[in-house]
Amino acid sequence: MGRVTERRKVIRIRDGAVSTRPDTLVAEEPLEIRLNGKPLAITMRTPGDDFALAAGFLVSEGVLGAADELQNIVYCAGATVDGSNTYNIVDVRTAPGVVIPDITLERNVYTTSSCGLCGKASLDAVRTTARWSIDDTAGDTAPPVRLEPELLASLPDRLRAAQRVFDRTGGLHAAALFTEDGELVDIREDVGRHNAVDKLVGRALQNGSLPLSRTVLLVSGRASFELAQKAVMAGIPVLAAVSAPSSLAVDLAAESNLTLVGFLRGTSMNVYAGEHRIALRAAAAQG
């Protein structure tokens, strides 16, 4: 349980020379998420932080929003012949009185939308199930979140430096939460970017930190609709990615007041939505 890497034999070819050596690979196994005893979803993930992953997944589905709504999460017995636990099935139990929304249709919508289908229905689903609006203040006296481009530009290197498993495998995505001052709050790695984000959000739920109203979410790779959805559902005001966003992610960001930054590489970046949170004065003057 919790093993994130495995060893496999590989034939290595370098400049015509052939050798055999062990290679370290990232582990990938299925995780079945059950809600109050009923199967809900299966995701392929890197083992570890499974309870946080399940909790974060249910935040993005609009089921959970506060720590007191979660009664417990347990591993269920696996399907091995001898009945031993495979640690690949978790059951999330909600607290008494928590109303469970009808997520069957929404789950289907979210799944297909990641492939670019049912865009309008997906946007509507997030808008109607999000618990928090992404406001520019966390309270009556808090100033609006405002980020210098230089601060954003520094975050990818900090994310990369904190990727411990990636250094051993080269095969993991990462997601990190930073404060508006650039302080690293948490980082998770997984074979799937969406799982890494769920692990971050799930830990925040368990710690009673939702909504994450004054944080920056940075993800490796691209920013899909699904990742923008997860940011909105957790109350995160800024989503940044080192690669491109999808068109539906931009649409959701614009509708939800989410600041969306893509192609965050070196000192360059593209701001696709929510530019009011980025200090653009110098750039505007040069233009």
Solvent accessible surface area in square Angstrom, and as a share of the most:
residue,aa,sasa,rsa
1,M,156,0.70
2,G,39,0.37
3,R,150,0.55
4,V,40,0.23
5,T,15,0.09
6,E,39,0.17
7,R,143,0.52
8,R,129,0.47
9,K,161,0.68
10,V,54,0.31
11,I,114,0.58
12,R,84,0.31
13,I,107,0.54
14,R,138,0.50
15,D,159,0.83
16,G,66,0.63
17,A,65,0.51
18,V,102,0.59
19,S,57,0.37
20,T,86,0.50
21,R,95,0.35
22,P,72,0.45
23,D,46,0.24
24,T,22,0.13
25,L,78,0.39
26,V,33,0.19
27,A,3,0.03
28,E,99,0.45
29,E,47,0.21
30,P,61,0.38
31,L,0,0.00
32,E,33,0.15
33,I,0,0.00
34,R,65,0.24
35,L,15,0.07
36,N,53,0.27
37,G,35,0.33
38,K,150,0.63
39,P,102,0.64
40,L,41,0.21
41,A,15,0.11
42,I,116,0.59
43,T,23,0.13
44,M,91,0.41
45,R,2,0.01
46,T,3,0.02
47,P,8,0.05
48,G,20,0.19
49,D,55,0.29
50,D,4,0.02
51,F,66,0.27
52,A,6,0.04
53,L,1,0.00
54,A,0,0.00
55,A,0,0.00
56,G,0,0.00
57,F,15,0.06
58,L,0,0.00
59,V,3,0.02
60,S,2,0.01
61,E,2,0.01
62,G,12,0.12
63,V,1,0.00
64,L,2,0.01
65,G,4,0.04
66,A,40,0.31
67,A,41,0.32
68,D,116,0.60
69,E,32,0.14
70,L,29,0.15
71,Q,99,0.44
72,N,69,0.36
73,I,17,0.09
74,V,69,0.39
75,Y,53,0.20
76,C,26,0.16
77,A,69,0.54
78,G,14,0.13
79,A,102,0.79
80,T,53,0.31
81,V,163,0.94
82,D,117,0.61
83,G,46,0.44
84,S,55,0.36
85,N,57,0.29
86,T,47,0.27
87,Y,79,0.30
88,N,29,0.15
89,I,21,0.11
90,V,0,0.00
91,D,6,0.03
92,V,0,0.00
93,R,96,0.35
94,T,16,0.09
95,A,19,0.15
96,P,117,0.74
97,G,76,0.73
98,V,33,0.19
99,V,127,0.73
100,I,63,0.32
101,P,45,0.28
102,D,113,0.58
103,I,11,0.06
104,T,95,0.55
105,L,124,0.62
106,E,31,0.14
107,R,53,0.19
108,N,86,0.44
109,V,18,0.10
110,Y,5,0.02
111,T,67,0.39
112,T,50,0.29
113,S,3,0.02
114,S,50,0.32
115,C,106,0.63
116,G,60,0.57
117,L,106,0.53
118,C,74,0.44
119,G,19,0.19
120,K,138,0.58
121,A,46,0.36
122,S,0,0.00
123,L,12,0.06
124,D,45,0.23
125,A,11,0.09
126,V,1,0.00
127,R,127,0.46
128,T,107,0.62
129,T,28,0.16
130,A,31,0.24
131,R,106,0.39
132,W,62,0.22
133,S,84,0.54
134,I,9,0.05
135,D,81,0.42
136,D,46,0.24
137,T,56,0.33
138,A,56,0.44
139,G,35,0.34
140,D,154,0.80
141,T,134,0.78
142,A,27,0.21
143,P,92,0.58
144,P,84,0.53
145,V,3,0.02
146,R,114,0.42
147,L,2,0.01
148,E,84,0.38
149,P,34,0.21
150,E,125,0.56
151,L,42,0.21
152,L,0,0.00
153,A,19,0.15
154,S,52,0.34
155,L,0,0.00
156,P,21,0.13
157,D,109,0.56
158,R,98,0.36
159,L,5,0.03
160,R,103,0.38
161,A,85,0.66
162,A,27,0.21
163,Q,9,0.04
164,R,197,0.72
165,V,23,0.13
166,F,56,0.24
167,D,92,0.48
168,R,139,0.51
169,T,30,0.18
170,G,49,0.47
171,G,39,0.38
172,L,9,0.04
173,H,60,0.27
174,A,0,0.00
175,A,0,0.00
176,A,0,0.00
177,L,5,0.02
178,F,0,0.00
179,T,37,0.21
180,E,45,0.20
181,D,118,0.61
182,G,5,0.05
183,E,111,0.50
184,L,55,0.27
185,V,84,0.48
186,D,22,0.11
187,I,29,0.15
188,R,53,0.19
189,E,30,0.13
190,D,0,0.00
191,V,34,0.19
192,G,10,0.09
193,R,41,0.15
194,H,60,0.27
195,N,1,0.01
196,A,0,0.00
197,V,0,0.00
198,D,2,0.01
199,K,4,0.02
200,L,2,0.01
201,V,4,0.03
202,G,0,0.00
203,R,82,0.30
204,A,8,0.06
205,L,1,0.00
206,Q,77,0.34
207,N,112,0.57
208,G,52,0.50
209,S,55,0.35
210,L,26,0.13
211,P,50,0.31
212,L,15,0.07
213,S,35,0.23
214,R,48,0.17
215,T,16,0.09
216,V,0,0.00
217,L,1,0.00
218,L,0,0.00
219,V,0,0.00
220,S,19,0.12
221,G,19,0.19
222,R,108,0.39
223,A,0,0.00
224,S,12,0.08
225,F,4,0.02
226,E,36,0.16
227,L,3,0.01
228,A,0,0.00
229,Q,3,0.01
230,K,6,0.02
231,A,0,0.00
232,V,6,0.03
233,M,3,0.01
234,A,0,0.00
235,G,3,0.03
236,I,1,0.00
237,P,0,0.00
238,V,0,0.00
239,L,0,0.00
240,A,0,0.00
241,A,0,0.00
242,V,35,0.20
243,S,27,0.18
244,A,34,0.27
245,P,23,0.14
246,S,36,0.23
247,S,92,0.59
248,L,25,0.13
249,A,0,0.00
250,V,36,0.21
251,D,66,0.34
252,L,3,0.02
253,A,0,0.00
254,A,71,0.55
255,E,99,0.44
256,S,26,0.16
257,N,57,0.29
258,L,0,0.00
259,T,0,0.00
260,L,0,0.00
261,V,0,0.00
262,G,0,0.00
263,F,70,0.29
264,L,1,0.00
265,R,133,0.49
266,G,56,0.54
267,T,129,0.75
268,S,71,0.46
269,M,39,0.17
270,N,68,0.35
271,V,47,0.27
272,Y,75,0.29
273,A,6,0.05
274,G,12,0.12
275,E,95,0.42
276,H,83,0.37
277,R,1,0.00
278,I,3,0.01
279,A,7,0.05
280,L,63,0.31
281,R,154,0.56
282,A,71,0.55
283,A,61,0.47
284,A,74,0.57
285,A,89,0.69
286,Q,158,0.70
287,G,101,0.97
